[in-house]
Amino acid sequence: MKLTSTLITKLLDQHHLLKAAPAGDLVFDFMHYDTRQLQDNTLFVVKGAFKPEYLEGQDQITGLVTANPMPVDLPQWVVTDSQKALSVLSMAFFDNPQEQLWIAGITGTKGKTTAAYFAHAILQVTTKGKTALFSTVDRITGPSAADRKKSDLTTPESYELFKDMRKAVDHGMTHLVMEVSSQAYLRERVYGLNYQVGAFLNISRDHIGPNEHPNFEDYLAHKLMLFDHTDRVVINAESDHLDTILGHARADHDKVYTYGKGGEYTYQSLDSGLHESRFTVAPSDLPEMTGDYRLNVPGDFNESNAMASLIIAALAGAKHADMVAGLDAVTIPGRMISLPIRGHGFVFVDYAHNYASMKALLSFAQDQYPQGKVIVVVGSPGNKGVSRRADFGKVVSQFADSVYLTADDPQYEDPKDIAAVIAKHITNPKVQVHFEMDRIKAIHEAIDAAGPEDIVVVAGKGEDPYQKIQGKDVPYLGDYGVVKAYRKELSASVQPKQVSEQSTEEGHD
């Protein structure tokens, strides 16, 4: 919608953001924060390390919202926080789509994407295909393939967030399940947004570094902000720092929905294999949850994520049949994909990217093949999540027999330097450490080294179609694509009789 100067001033003042406003009656046809995305008569929000010279020759900009007055002859709203202002004005520009959606927000160090896909799958059944999904992997705003796109951030910038919500509403969506990262609150990407349900899965050290959170306490504090903006709260009773988490939640909520061991809503794991798991949920005051489930994703640790999704769905009005159908059919791109390779055991591809998710994944792999070796391919991103490097060294020391350290979105850092830090924290002398910065070669070498009873875990990129190098998205086949292509190559090199036998395993993809 068009933004008038009266509305802009009113909104900024209501949120205590306004320091100064221009005179006159103004109307803006467009709004943005990126000078590459301008249209005629744009209200431009200045954010980040923006320099006045960036405005030179930008005739399409006819007004500014900025924390620091700019030395240009344009109407300017001076605000205390331009990130918050961007969120408030984006809501209005896209005609407040959040008010037309039932929204669930999910946070946690690990499992956000998995739980979001689970809840989305169930609510897709409940709403007959009218549930949107904003995740680390995909943003789904409608029913067609064109309404699905790869995500660049777990929680996008507020402008993109409300833009995609508007798309979802225009496509007939009534519900939204979204991941909410600590960065979303640190960077004010979700300022002013409220949720019908907020779920807190777990907490462990992550996203601590020069460009992220200065320490764990700050990281946890930003995770807990979800509770301040949600009607009903769901919490994993097995999370670390539970007393702090519950204390924050109960300060403003009479009822807190806790699940897992020691929680109000409990379940029992029945069976967990390489391709599925089964569990049963005990009776409770949410009767639609009660009963048995088959989860179309391996790993008993995913049953906890499923419990969070079941409570979310129950609070949204889902029936038991919807829950059974959704979990039975759900698939998650790049998560816990297993591929058997004749003579080389099983290869698992997963987005695991921090200590907690890697520990759960490697522990599961070790349990499934106790007689075999666990071979890991892993790297760590450059210029963020610095604490992960030591964490990866620690978890590899605990659960791996050998590791191939490689590149994983190195950005402006040398991947060899990142790998060296990980290696420094591998304290188990029995772990064989290999260095290969070409990620495709590293995956090939790990598979070549695996025997029939071994498991290769390729962690970090899943099906991501690029590597972030020197500020650019460099095309990449994706870990799953690399493994699948190499399996085909290995299959082609065996005798005809063996090829025939190999074909019987294709159904495991």
Stockholm file with secondary structure:
# STOCKHOLM 1.0

chainA/1-509         MKLTSTLITKLLDQHHLLKAAPAGDLVFDFMHYDTRQLQDNTLFVVKGAFKPEYLEGQDQITGLVTANPMPVDLPQWVVTDSQKALSVLSMAFFDNPQEQLWIAGITGTKGKTTAAYFAHAILQVTTKGKTALFSTVDRITGPSAADRKKSDLTTPESYELFKDMRKAVDHGMTHLVMEVSSQAYLRERVYGLNYQVGAFLNISRDHIGPNEHPNFEDYLAHKLMLFDHTDRVVINAESDHLDTILGHARADHDKVYTYGKGGEYTYQSLDSGLHESRFTVAPSDLPEMTGDYRLNVPGDFNESNAMASLIIAALAGAKHADMVAGLDAVTIPGRMISLPIRGHGFVFVDYAHNYASMKALLSFAQDQYPQGKVIVVVGSPGNKGVSRRADFGKVVSQFADSVYLTADDPQYEDPKDIAAVIAKHITNPKVQVHFEMDRIKAIHEAIDAAGPEDIVVVAGKGEDPYQKIQGKDVPYLGDYGVVKAYRKELSASVQPKQVSEQSTEEGHD
#=GR chainA/1-509 SS CCEEHHHHHHHHHHTTCEEECCCSCCEESEEESCGGGCCSSEEEECCSSCCGGGGTTCTTEEEEEESSCCSSSSCEEEESCHHHHHHHHHHHHTTCGGGGSEEEEEECSSCHHHHHHHHHHHHHHHTTSCEEEECSSEEECSSSGGGEEECSSSSCCHHHHHHHHHHHHHTTCCEEEEECCHHHHHTTTTTTCCEEEEEECCCCSCSBSTTSBSSHHHHHHHHHGGGGGEEEEEEETTCTTHHHHHHHHHTTCSCEEEESTTSSBCEEEEEECSSCEEEEECCCSSGGGCEEEEESSCCTHHHHHHHHHHHHHHHTTCCHHHHHHHHHHCCCTTSSEEEECTTSCEEEEECCCSHHHHHHHHHHHHHHCTTSCEEEEECCCSSSCTHHHHHHHHHHHHHCSEEEECCSSCBTSCHHHHHHHHHHTCCCTTSEEEECCSHHHHHHHHHHHCCTTCEEEEESCTTCSEEEETTEEEECCCHHHHHHHHHHHHHHTSCHHHHHHHHTTGGGC
#=GC SS_cons         CCEEHHHHHHHHHHTTCEEECCCSCCEESEEESCGGGCCSSEEEECCSSCCGGGGTTCTTEEEEEESSCCSSSSCEEEESCHHHHHHHHHHHHTTCGGGGSEEEEEECSSCHHHHHHHHHHHHHHHTTSCEEEECSSEEECSSSGGGEEECSSSSCCHHHHHHHHHHHHHTTCCEEEEECCHHHHHTTTTTTCCEEEEEECCCCSCSBSTTSBSSHHHHHHHHHGGGGGEEEEEEETTCTTHHHHHHHHHTTCSCEEEESTTSSBCEEEEEECSSCEEEEECCCSSGGGCEEEEESSCCTHHHHHHHHHHHHHHHTTCCHHHHHHHHHHCCCTTSSEEEECTTSCEEEEECCCSHHHHHHHHHHHHHHCTTSCEEEEECCCSSSCTHHHHHHHHHHHHHCSEEEECCSSCBTSCHHHHHHHHHHTCCCTTSEEEECCSHHHHHHHHHHHCCTTCEEEEESCTTCSEEEETTEEEECCCHHHHHHHHHHHHHHTSCHHHHHHHHTTGGGC
//
